[in-house]
Every structure is written in C-alpha cells, then in structure tokens.
Amino acid sequence: MREHLVLGFLLIVVIFTPVLAYTLSPEPDGKTPMIVEGVSNRVYGVNLAQEVYSAISQEIYMQHVIKLTENGSRYIMDYSSIRGPNAAARDWILEELDSLSGDRLQIELLGHYDNIIATLPGYLPGDHPAFVITAHYDSVEDSPGANGDASGIAAILELARVMSEYEWPLDIVFVALNGHDAQGAMQGAREVATSFRNNDKEIMALYNIDTILYDRGGMTADNRVIFSYLDGQPYQVGEYWADLAEMMGTLYGIDTVTRMSSVGFDYWESADSYQFVTSDYHRILCVFESRVNWDTAYHTPADTWDYSRYNYALARDITGYIAASMAFTMSRAYGHINHIEDETYISPAFATEYSVAITAPTRINISARWYGGGATFSVYNPDGIMVDTAPHNETSPWNMVRVLSTSVSTPGLYTVVINNHAQQTIGVDLEIEYDSDADGNGVLDSKEYWLDTALFHTDDDNDGISNAEEIILGTDPSSADTDQDGLPDLWEVENGLNPIDANDAQSDLDGDGLTNLAEYEYSLNPRDPDSDSDTLPDSWEIEYGLDPLVNDAEEDPDGDGWTNAEEFARGTDPLVSDSVEEPQLWYVIPVSVVVLAGVGLAVSRRLDPLRE
C-alpha cells in the first residue's frame, strides 16, 4: 500500500509542479551576481584586493630571482646574439608562465627581441582596456642582474601565478621584455609599444617594474620604492594609480610607496615604460627603488640574489600592492559603490590611518563597530587639512553604525584617521564607502561598467537574469537553462550551483538523498536537508507522501496516535496505522490460571476420600 501511495504522490508532482517565476528589478538592486560558488572564480562586485595581496609569496618570489640569475649575465648586444643564458632565460620564463598559470595564459613571442607577451584573458567580450605589467629579462654585461631586472621578472611570475587563480573582467598582460641593455637601449620595449599602438591596444594602467630589491635602511617606511607617473595628465590618468598603490599599502601592508611625477624622477626616460609614453600611452607607472644611487651592486657583478642589502619582503609587498590595485579596480559592479573593510586595534593615544584615493565628487561614508573606549574619526584632504571630524565618547561594540559622512570634491589621496582617546586599547571594525570615476570619463563607476549598461536592463530569455549578468556568468542569454540539465540558470545561481555544468543536476548538494534536480522539482532548498525545518528530512517526507514544504511534524495522518515526528524517530510508516493491541499475556494468564485451577480441583476431588 505504501508504495502505491508514494508513486501516486510522485506522479502528481511530475505532472502538476508549477513553473517557478522570477523577476529582477530593471534598476541595480544589489542582487547582481558576484562570485558564484562552483561556477568559476569570475570576479564581479567582490573586492579581492587583500586576498591577492596576501597570496603573493616572498619565498616563491626569491626562488624566481635565484633561478633567473644562476647562469650569470643575460646580456645581448642585439637580437642576433640571443643565445646562451639569454635564450635559456627566455625559455625558462615561457615554461614558468605556462606552468604557474595552469595553462591559462595566451603566450606569444613578439618582435626580433623575443619579447614574451602572456595574456590572462578577461571574461568580458569585446575590446576593453587591459592591465599591463612589464619588466626586462636581459641584464648588463658581466652582471647576473638580480635587481636589474630579475626582480621585475620575479614580480611578473608571482603576479601571473596569483592572478591566474581567478577570472577577471579585463585582460592582464604580462610582458617580459628583452634588449633593455642592448645597443640602442630599450629595444624590446620599443617593439612592444609600437605593436600595441598599431593594434589600438587600450591600457587601463601599465606597471613597469624595474628595480625593487634595494633597501638602504634608515629611511621612513613610505620612502622606499617610487611609483612614478606621467606628469601633466588628469588625475585619473597618472597620479591616481600611484595613489592607489599607496592606498593598498595602508590597507593591507606597510606603506612603502613614494609617489613621484615623471618630472622629479631621474630615470623616467631610461626606463622601458618611457617607450610606451613615446607611443602616446599615458597611464604609465615606473616602479623603481628610491635610493638606486646608493645601490653599489646595481649593474655590477655584485648584483647577485644574496646581496646583503636586498630586501625580499619589500619586493613582496610592492608586488602585492600591484596585485591589490588591479583586484580593487576590477571589483566594481554596476549599481554599487566602492566598499573597503578592515579590522584593527589601536593603543591609547595612538591613531590608525587609511589612505583613500578620490577620483570624483562623492561622499566618504565611514561606519564602524568599536569597543574598549571612545574614538574620534576624521577625514583629511590631500593637503593634510581636516575636512570633517566626529568624536565618539561612547562605544558601539555590537552594531555597525555610521560615524561620519562627509562630501569631498577635489581629486587626490585623502586620509581617514581613527584616534584612540580612551585609556585602553580599542578594537575597531571599519567600513569606508565612496563612489569613483577611475577612467575619468565624467561618469561615476557605480553608473557604468565595461559593458553597455542597457544590457543590465534587458533579458532576452526572460529567465530573471539580465543579458549583462548572463555575460558575466558565462551563461547563454538566449536560454533559460544554459546547460540543459533541467535546472533553470537563475535557480542554479541562487543556490550556488553551476549553470554551465549539466552534471550538478544529479549531484546532492546537501547530502539528503535527493538529487539537485529532485530538489528543484519539489521546490526544495538544495542546501538544506530539511527545507521546512520541521525535523523531518525532505527525503523521508517525500518517501512517505508527506509535504516537505509544510511543518507537519506534529500531525498524525494515519490516526494511530503517533505523530509524524514520532513515526520518524521510531522508523515506522506515518501513513499506516500501527496502534499496538493490548498485550496478549493479559488474556492468557487468567485462562491458564482457570485451567490450572480446574485441573487442581479435579485432582483434589479424586484424592480426597471425604468428597466421595
């Protein structure tokens, strides 16, 4: 009987399950998909700056420098002399880029000088600006070139390893140049810059990493490595990218960045990055140690990986700031403003500072949760003048509250300061929100994306996912079920499944014995084995014809006195009455007693002569 009941219930579900309808507001509402677990590591609307910064490995970076310098000088006079250590370095870099990226890079050799172009493709279709990282793999004659420029190549390799773990919206192009120290200088950079310009390659920001290992010591932390930018450009074109690197340092590391315009940087025109400037590119940064004139090993045989003044922690940090800058830029999402979070402890009478690069008129909104004592929150403009301040003598240990909101308009590097005016250490959870215009086109980043914004308001397949979101997810804008697995794309996205992998329809996300497809057909939660939270597993309720979407734990459909919850605990069928009859021993014992009594009476009568 039970099998028939279950079959009948299943049949009804298959035939009459209603079609689920989803709607999305045509305006950005915060529901835009971010990183969809299990789909891929596509990045959209999630700030991974701290994650990629932390992933840069000092040990791996150093091993790259050691390996690249083990064969001595990589000098070539011109492209006709590419052989020996120079050719070996080229081949090794090619192998490392391929291996470290998991074969995700599109790699080619460009020009007579065998410049290596390795592109980590962005997931957005069409032509968009790219991030470019450059360094040269040749060295001067008689020098192993640990700092000139194995340090830059090591940064490229580490960035390729870490950034390849994700799918970014924009291309990241890693360029290992050759011929920097050949006759005529910067020969490889000239070839690549010319090729980029001839092919109308658009650059979001180019980081040329030259020499970053030398640490003179005795300097303030923020005066160790120069991020030099092209002078005379709008803020978003030049200075902003140096400010952004410093901002990443104050957020996630220690600030080791010195921002400097090209006018004040002596090596601007002798760096590979200058060849891109002469090809009419302006979003150019040259990353260079700040005290190269004290670096006595530079361009000498003493430029070995183990030179005592080389600081690999410094190089790791600089590489991390570049990774974080790219990740932060590509974290944007249509309809969302920038969002920064941090946790810190501040000793009595001390302060913590955060740099915030402002590119357009906006409001800086500061929210915090803090405990241990009072705190003062302040904002200073790029000239160090206080814009606004908000003292708070009370604490807010449980709830995040808005502590300061102030309007700013002048582009530049602002400073958010938290002063501890308590008598003991305070703990602070901080959130900073603001809008930006990173490309300087006059449109706030929250109002645009690297896609036609009209795509966010159209839905060709009416599946509840806009065409823009379909592009971001990699799903088919013309099909509500891209992988044809019976699960609508939106349902898969909302439940953390993969809308481009048909195999997950038959998997069991919550381990309750029901496939994801069955969960969808019954309108269940594939991440919860008890969708209605009534202590009865979904699979058990379906097996016995109960409703897994209604709390029916206390019901008794078979009227046997046992609730469904009790039937589940006992392992009995909730639809078959199994009331226990009164124990048979209750009836057997009296009969036995009567029989025995009768037998005893008969025996006594037969043996008692007086009864005869």
C-alpha angles and dihedrals in degrees: 000000000000093000091054092050093050093047091051092051093049091049092054092050094051093050102037107030104133121237110255114236122205129185132192126199112249088230124070105273105168093264094103108127114259120185106342109215112235094010098084139289092278109156120221127146094349121111107223095168095116092043095055092041090055092046094063106104122215091199095051090046091053093048089056090055091048093050095046093051100043094096096051126233119017093196122149127183092210139333093284089067097056101133140096115033092356093055090042090053090050092051093046093050090050091052093046094049090051094046099041093050095048090243091300096123124092101221131192140159114238130198135348091301096060095242109186115230113189116178124196097202120228118228096235115099121232132029117321135158115277135211111238127199118191137184133150124245099198122084138201120277116284093009126106086211102219091160095023093079119316084091090064095044090050088054091051092051093048092047090049091051096049100038092048089067088077141045109239126195093235133049118261111205119200112199123191104192127203132200098040090134097032122111109295090022130238092036097151093046089052091054094048096044091050091049092049092051094046089052094045092242108183116215124207091188133337120210114196106194109202118157119350107149104083117098113181093189126218091069127116112263093249094057103064109090127029123223100195120192135188111276124228097034131120111275095254092052099053126356095038093070092053089047090050091055090052090047090055089050094055091047103044111011138004119303106255097153128114114193113213134169119232090252092068097039113093095199098048097109095040094056123093089242090069091069088064090051090054087052088059099260114140107175090083131141128185113203110204138156112264098226104043090140088066093047100101092178094058112118092358136103086260091069092104127144093252099052106144095235096055114108113199092182088060092050090048091053094049091049089049093052090055091049091048092048092055093045093048092050093049094047092081122119132192110264095015131102126215115286125193126183133188141163121213145161120223125198121224114286091008131110138210121217132204125190118221120189108216117199103172141016107290144131121268106217116194122192126177147174112206140166139185098056147330125317139191120221119202140172124212126193124232090273092056095253117139112249098182140344136194122192117202117192093179127067131237104201099161110032132052106236133184105253100173139007120180137166120239129181113168114089116239146084111315124191127224111201129193113195120196106217092168126103094243140041114288129205119219133192105196135195124186121188130184141141126246146190103213096171094046096230094132095253119108114243091237089061098052143031137191086275132068102277090219086074089067089062100047129075112184096184095039092229096134093257116104120233090250092053090048089056091049092048094043093238128137112268089205097053129061089204107040097180094039093229096134093257116108114238093239093051090052092048093048091049098043097253127134114261091193097051117075093191095075092070089076096041123095111230097185097034095236096131095258120108118234088250090056090048089055094046091052092043090241132151107260090202096054124059088204106045096179094041093231094131090252112112115239092236092052092050092050092046091056097038098254125138112262091194097057128066099243099149093119096045123105108204095173094048094227095130095255118109120225090254090053092046089053091049091048094045093238132136111266091205098051118072111233102171107165115240119228110281112275090221087072089066099034097055097059092046090050091048091051092048092047091046090051092049091048092050092051092049092049091050092051093049099042109084092191089066094057 
